[in-house]
Amino acid sequence: MERMTAQSPVLGDFGFVALVLVMAVGLALLAAAALARAPARTVHAPPAWAQFRFGYAVYALIFLAFDMEMIFMYPWAVVFADIGVSAFLDMLVFIVLLSAGIAYAWGMGGLRWE
């Protein structure tokens, strides 16, 4: 039984040249469209969006961190008696990492409400 050979180098070269041509034409069209475009106007945010504080997002992320901790602790509590010390050490590492993240945010002033 004969082995199947790869495609001819001519077809491979043709594919590469076609790809380069398509990319060049696409870039030329993109440049032409960018030059033909009218200058952009400045869009101002409505007052309701301008008053939004980013501080709320920080507290939301901290809530999600503690929420994820609880999501992982419930199944862990179910299998803790079966696995034993290994499960305890795994959860200890998990809680230490979460606590380190909270301590870092606290130290950098991320929990300060201004």
Secondary structure, 3 states (H helix, E strand, C coil): CCCCCCCCHHHHHHHHHHHHHHHHHHHHHHHHHHHHCCCCCCCCCCHHHHCCCCHHHHHHHHHHHHHHHHHHHHHHHHHHHHHCHHHHHHHHHHHHHHHHHHHHHHHCCCCCCC
